[in-house]
Amino acid sequence: MAELRLTGRSASSGFFEGPVIILTDTAATRVSSGNPSIEAEILRKSIESCRNSLVSLAESADGEAAEMLGFQVAMLEDDALAEGAFAAISQGIAAHEAWRDALNEEIKSYKDADDEYFRARAADLEDIRDGVMAELTGSSKKVDVPSGSILFSRDLPPSRFLKIDWSKGGALLLTEGSPTSHVAMLARSKNVPMIVNLGQIPAENGAFLLVDGGSGSVIVEATEASKREFREKREFEAKIDEMAEKAVRNPAVTRDGTSISVMINVADPLELDQLDWVKCDGIGLVRTEFLFTNERTFPAETPQYQIYRRMLEWANGRPVTIRTLDAGGDKPIPGLTIDGETNPFLGVRGVRLSLLRQDIFRVQLRALARAAVHGPLKVMVPMVTVPSELEQTKALMNEEIAALLAEGIPAALPQMGIMVEVPAAAIAIDLFDADFFSIGSNDLTQYVTAAGRDIGAVADLADTMNPAVLRLIGSVAAYGRTSGRDVSLCGDAGGDPRIIPALLKHGIRSVSVAPKLLARAKQAISEVDLGQMDEAMP
């Protein structure tokens, strides 16, 4: 066939060439035993086997992957999920049919929901449905995808992505999907080129493709001239990456000589074992949800203290910003978050939940106060909407410090700041008596644009480059300068070379990025000349 060029949306940059494997949605089959009791037991064992598989995956995962898998495990452990299936089995329906129909009904209700949270979770339910179906039919024992393949599918659930060996490279092409979906975040973390909203590929299994994840382009059956052009571009980009990696140990400085602080985001302390602290200016965000997601019981004070202390010691005198528990929204925790909220993203999450569950919150504050004696600790409170939430948190911290000192346990008051992700806080930032501010660009963008991060149909709207979002970021940065308080940005935008120039233009002088983005972020900063940029807000 003649060369064909296709274009979709970039979800993860990078280059790859090779044969394509086309995954199709095939209906799994099995023969029913005809006995409701046997069918019910088969379903129970299949659910448990799927759960165990996810738990095993979660143990070897970190960061976002561990959080996603933890959510799916929690869903499978909720007996309510399978109630409809067991009811159907009692009426004589086969286990696989009962499970499929019950989950399809649940998935449809999620997809049709007005609430963005439920629409975003539909992909997790599809993943759970297919995982249990694979156990029921025995297809879970089949070999998945060979390493070094270009995978083309309608969509791909996170658990299946994590089961694929990407060590020899590969690429992911989806007819649907979103750049902000869970699987897209996983692809970026593993440096797998990924393109979404590509439409159908008029090719058969084994067809040779050229994939440019950064530009969102695919060439089917490329000519020799196109192959040469593709490889030259790949080599050029590799040289840029090599230059960036060589300079990553140097401070980040713009072309006109402005110093920019570049810190890292940490979702799991194990990440630090592979990181060199010299490459960054500290830790700008520690997500403490990892302490709670995979626990049957909530972590005690001393284990938390030991982990926080280890991070401060690793940072070697550089600042470490630890965010208090940010549960709720897309991060439910069994036994802690509130079930059945009509809109969890706008419900009891972040500091709202912490103040409601002070028994859990006080334990974390005590651990943080103990860790503060070991280095420059900054404690960041998430989802703050009104000043009283910060004041209540400060009061609890002071009470716990007094109690620790009375017990003869060393403790210190860390800097107390807020995560600026709610528009109400960004607009009235001068009302908050915080020691520092850290802008959460992901949620701030989502709330300002009223566009869910995991919804492909509105992904174009959920853009930090939206003038309204940039103006809010600029106003927070300006207040930080006039008030003498540190302002940083710790969302995905801080590591995006496309957005970095705009952030610097609007006054951001400190960003916190995923460790894998350190080199490219510093490279992007070095190419900015603030002297040539108009400082006026758009």
N, C-alpha and C positions, 0 to 999 in steps of 0.2 A: 504494500500500500504506500501511497505518497506520504511525505512528511505532514504531520498535523500538529498545530500548536494550540494548547488549551490554557486558559487562565482562570485561576480561582483566587482565594484570599489567603495570604500568608498567615500561618499560625506558628511556624517555627522555621527559622532560617537555616541555610545549609544546602549543600549540593550532594546529589547522588545519582548514579546511573546504573541501570541493570534491568533485569526482567521483572515484570509485574505479576503479582499473584492477586487474582480477583476473588474476594470473598463474597459469597451470595448467601442470602437469608434462606436457609433450608429448614423445612419442618422436620423435627426429630420424631421418630416413631418408636413405639414399644407395644407389646401385647399385654393387655390387662390380665391379671389373675382371675378377675371376676369376683373376688372376695373383698368386701369393703374393709375388713380388719387388716388383711394383708396389704391392701393398697395404701391404707393409712400409715402402716408401719414403714412401707417403702418410701413414702413421702417424708416421714420424719427422719429416716436415715439419710435421705438425699439432702435434706435441708442441713442436717448436722455435718454431712461430708462437705458440702459447699462452704459452710461456715468455717470448718477446720482449714480448708484450702485457703480461704481469705485471711484467716488468722496467721497461717504460715507465710503468706505473701507479705502481710503487714509487718511481721517480725524482721524481714530483710529489707523493708522499705523505710524511707525517711521522709520528713517534710510533708509536702502536700499529698504524696502517695499514701503515707501512713494515715493521714487524716481521712482521706477518701475511703480507704479500706476499712478503717475503724467505723465509719458511718454505716457501711454496708453490713458489717458484722453486727452492729447494734440493731439494724433493721431485721436481720434474720433471727436475732434473739428475741424479738418482740413477737409474742404468740399471736397478736392480733393480725399480723401480716398474712398468716396462713389459715385463719378462721374460715374464710369463705371456701377455700379449697377442701378443708376437712369436712365441711358441711356438705359439699357436693359429693364427696367420696361416700359419705354415709347414705346418699341417695342412689348409689350404684355407679357413679361416674369414675372412670379410670383415673389413677393418680396423676398421670402426666397431663391429661385433659383438664382435670380439675384445677391443677396448679396453673397451667397456661391461661385458662379462662379467667381465673380469679386475679392473676397478676395483670393480664391485659386490661381488665376492667379498672384496676387500681391505677395502672399507667395512664389510661385514657383520662381518668379524673384528674390526674396530676397535670397532664398536658393541656387540658381544657380549663384549668384553674385560672382565676384572675390574678392570683398571687404568684409573683415571680419566683419565690422560693420553691414552691411546689413544681412549677414548670421546669426549673433547673434540676430538680431531683428526679425527674422522669428517667433520665439516662441511667441513674443508679438503680432504679427499679428494673429497667430493662436488663441491666447487667445481672442483677439478682435473679430475675426470671430465667435468663438463659443459662446461668450457672447451675441452678437447681435442675433445669431441664436436661442439661448435659449429664448430670449425675443420674437422673432418672432413666435416661436412654443409653447410658454407657458411652456417650460420645466424648465425655471429659477425658477418656483414656487415649483419644486420638492425638496424633502429633499435630501441632498447630502450624506455625509458619517457620520455614528455615531462615536462619540468620543471613543477613545480607540481601534481603528481598525488599522490593517496593510493594507495599500492601495497598490495595484499592478496595474500598468498602463503602457502604452507605454511611455507616458510623462505626465507631469502635469503643466498647466500654473500657474503662480504666483497668479493670482486672485482667482483661485479655491483653491489653497493651503490656502490662507488667509481666505477663507470662512469656512474652516473646523475647528471644535473645537478640539484642541490638548491638552486641559487641563487635560484629563485623559490618556495622553500618546498616543502612536501609532507609526507607522513607515511608511516609504515611499519606495517602490521598483519600479524601472523603468527599462524597457527593453532597453531604450535609455538614453539620458541625459548626463550631464557632471558634474563633481565635482565643476566646477567653474560657473555653470549656475545660473540664478537668483533664481530659486526655491531651489537650493542647499544652497545658502546663507541664504534664509529664514528658511530652515530646521535647519541650524546650530544656527541661532539666537533664535529659539524656542526649541532647544535641541531635535529635532525629528530625530531619527536614519534614515539614508537614504543611499541607495545603488543604483548605476546606472550601465548601461551596463550589466544587469543581464541575459538577454535572457529570454526565456519563462519559466514559472513555470508550470510544469505538475501537476497542482492541481486545484481543484474546489473551488468555493466560500465557505468559512467557514472552509477550511483546516487549521490545526494548524501549525503555523510557529514559529521558533526561529530566531530572527534577531540580528546579531552582526554588527552594523554599522561601528565600528572601523576597523574590519578585512574584511568587505565587504562580509560576509558569511551568508547564509540562510540555515536552516535545515527544511525540509518538513517532517511532521509526525515523529518527533524525537522519539527515544527510550527513556526509562526511564533513562538509563545511560547517554545519550546525554543531557537530560534535567538537570540532576544533574551537569554535567560538565559545562553547559551553566550558570546555576544559581550560581555556585561557582565562575566562572570568573566574573560575574556581581557583585557579592558581593565584590570580591577583588578590582575591579575597583572603586566601590563605596567608599571603605575605602580609596583608594588613593585620590579620589576627596574630601573626608571629611578631610583628613590630609591637603590637599592643601588649602581648604577653611579656616581651622583653622589658617594656617600660612599666609593667604593673607594680613593680616594687618601688617606683619613684612616686613622689607626691603628685596629686592631680592639680594641674595649673592650666588655666586658659592661655590662649595665644598672647593675650595682652598682659599676662602676669598675675591674674587673679587666682588665689588659692581656693580650691574647693575640697571640702572634706568628703571622702568616699568611705563609707562604712559598709558592713555586711549584715544581711538578715539571717537569722539562725532559727531553724524550726526543730532541731534536734542537736543536743550537745555532742553526739557522735560525729557530726559534720566537722567539728573543730580538729579532729585527729588528722584530717587531710588538708588542713589550711595553715598557711603561714601568716602569722599576725602582722608581719612587716608589710604585707601587701595592702593592708587597710588601715583606716584611722580609728578603728574601734568596732563595736557591735551596735548598730543602730536600731535593731529590733530583735528581741527574743520572743518567739511565740510560745507561751507556756502551756498551750493546749496539749502538747505532747505528753505532759505529765498526767493528764486526766483521761485522754481518749481511750487508751487501751487498759485502763485499770478497772477492776471490779470494785475496788475501794479507793477513795480519794487519797492522794499522797500525803504523808505526814510531814510535819514541819522539818525534821532533821534531814530526810532525803532531799527535800526541796532546797534547803540551805546548802547542802553539799554540792548540788548541781550548780546553783547560782555562784557559789564561791569558786568552783572550778572555772566557770566562764570568766570571772574577773581575773583570776590568776593567769588564764590563757591570754587575756588582752594585755597583760604586762603594763599596767598603768594607763592604758587608753580607756575611754569611757565605754560603759556597757549599759545599754538601755533595755530593760526587761519590761515587757508588757504584762500587766496583770491579766488573769484569765479572761479570754474573749470568747466565751461560750455563747451558743445561740446562733440564730440566723442559719447559715449553712454549716454550722459546727455544733450539732446537737450532742449532748453528753447524757447517756442514760442515767437516770436518778438525780440529775441536776437541772437540766434545761426543762422548760415547760412544754409539754406535748399539746398538740391541738390548737396552737395559735393560728389565727386566720392569715396573719402575715408576720412570720418570724423575723424577717429582716427589719421590721418596724416594731418588733415586740420587745420582750424582756431579754435583752442580750447585753454582753459587755458589762459595764459598770452597773447597769440596772439590775442585772442578775446577781452580781457580787454583793451589792448592798442589800438585796433581798435575802441572800444566803450568807449572812455574816459569819456563820460557823465555819464555812469553807474559806471565806475571804480573809478572816483574821489569821488563819494558819499561814496563808501565803504571805501576808504582810509581815508576820513575825519572821518567817524565813528570809524575806528580803531585807528586813532591818538587821538581822544577824550578818547577812552577806555584805552589807554596806561598809562594814569595818575593814574589808579586804581590798577595797579599791573604789574608783569613782563610779558608783552605781547611780543610774537614773531610772526611776520607776515611772512607767507610762500607763495612764489609765485610759482604757478604750471606750468608745461610744459615749463620750461625755457630751451632754446636750445643754445642761444648765450649770451655772457656777456652783450650786449647792451640792452637786454630785462630787465635785472635786473637794469641796470643803469637808463633806462627810468622810471621804476617803482619807484626807489628811488627819482628821480627828481620830479615826480608827488607828491610823499608823502611829500617832503620838501616844495613844493609849497602850498599844502593844509594845512600843519602845520602853515606856515607863514600867510596864509589867516585866519585861525582860531584864531591865537593869535592876529592878527590885529582887529578881531571882538570882542576880549575880551573873547574868549571861551578857557578854559584850554585844552591844547593838548601837547603831548610828542612824541618823535621819538622812536618807538619800534625797537627791533632788526629786521633786514630784512634778510631773508634767502631764499633759493630756495629748491624746491622739486626735487630731483635727480631721474628722471624717463626716461629721454631721453638719450640714449647711448652717444650721442655727448657731453652732459654735464658731464656724469660720466667719460668719457675717458679724458677730458680736464678740470677736476675739478679745477685745480690750476689757471685757467684763470678767475674764478668768485670771485669777491670781495663781498662775502656774509658773514653775521655774523654767520650763521650756515647752516647746510645741513641736509635735511631729505630725506632718500631714500624711494621712492615709489616702493616697491618690485613688486606690481602687474603689473604696466605698464612697469617697467624696464624689468621684465621677459618676458612680451609679446613682447616687441620691440626687445630684444636681440635674442630671440628664433624664432621670426617671426611666433608665434603660438597664435592665438586668445584665450582669456580666456574662452569664452563661446562656443567654438566649440569642441564637444566631440571627434571628429576624431583626433584632434591634442592635446588633453588635456595632454597626457603624455609628450609632448615636452615643454609645458608651465610650467616648473618646476624650482623653484628658486634654487634647488639643482644642476642645470646645472653648471658645472665648470666655464663656461664663465660668468654667472651671478654672481657667488660667487667671482670670481676674480675682477669684477668691484666693487662689494660691498666692498671687501677688500681694493682696491686701494683708494676708497673714505674715508674709515675709517682711513687708514694710513695717508692720507693728512690732515684729521682733527686733528690727533694727532700731527703731525709735525708743523701745522700752529696754533695750539691752538684754533681751532674752534669746536664747538659741532657737532657731527654727530649722528643722530638717524635713526631708520627705522620704518616706520609707515604703511607698507603694511600687508597683511594677514600673510606673513611668520613670522612676529614678534610674533605671538601668536600660532604658530604651533610647538608643542613639537618635531616633527620630524626634523624640520629645525633649531630650536633654537641653538643646539650645534654647527652647522656649522657657524651660524652667529657670535656667540661669538668667535669661532676659528679665524674668519676673521676680528676680531677687533671691532665688534659692541658692544657698552657698554650701549646703550639706545634703547629701543623698545617702540612702542605705539601699543596697542592692543584693540580689542573690549572688553568692560567691562566684558562680560561673560567669556572671556578667561584669565582674570587676574590671577585667582588661579592656573590654569594649567600652565600658562607661568612661574609664579614664582616657581612652583614645578619643572618644567623642568630645570630652571636655577640652582636650588639648587643641581641638580644631576650632573652638569657639573664640571669636574676638569680640569681647563685650564692648570695646571701644567703638566698634562699628555698628553696634545694635542700638536701636531706638528704645530707650528705657520706658517710654510711655506705654501705658496699658492699652490693649486692643479695645 
